[in-house]
């Protein structure tokens, strides 16, 4: 495998994500949601419920930053927060139905952007691309010495 192709792949993945995030930011502005709040909601949809500490670790955010984001999401009715009955130090978070609905709308918007672009590319095997990216993703998740 040639290093130049790997460098190129990394750059393209980064740039694709950047462009998709630019479109998403415009959409989020209409919904009065910041990108950081979207990231929190997205992570909550995958790991639901999750403790504040674990969410902080997974999103690589400072505790104060995450607290501010969560406070806003709670006050907007998009996230619910509660303390563990046996260990009051543990604070759990979960998306509300309203938060889940909004997140699905945002993810559908992002999916529609990709679908519109992928339809324009002749000969692209989207199923194969998805499978190959899943393999890379799984390897990165399991890699301890990367």
C-alpha positions, 0 to 999 in steps of 0.5 A: 500500500502506497503512503501517498494514497493513505495521505490522500485518503486521510485528507479526503475524509477530513475534507468531506467531513469539513464540507458536510459540517459546513452544510450542517452548520447552516441547517443547525442555525435555522434550528437554533442549535450549535454544532457542539450541541449537535455533537452532544445529542449525536453521542447521546443517541448512540450511548443512551443513557450515559454519564456526564464523565463518560460523555466528557471522555468520549467527546474530549471536552472540558467539564465546564464546557460540557456542563454548559452545553448540557445545561442548554440542552436540558433547558430546551427540553432536548436532554434529561439529566438525573443523578444515580440513586446509589452514587450521587456523584454519577450524573446520567444523560438521555435524549428526550423524545423531542431531542431524539426527533430533532436529531433524526431531522438533522441526521436525515438532512446530512444523509440527504446531502450525501445521497444527492451527491452519491447519485451523481457519481456514475459507477460508484458502488455505495454498498462496497464503499460503506462496507470498506469504510465500516472495516476501517472504522472497526479497525480504528475502534479496536486499535490500541497501538495506533 
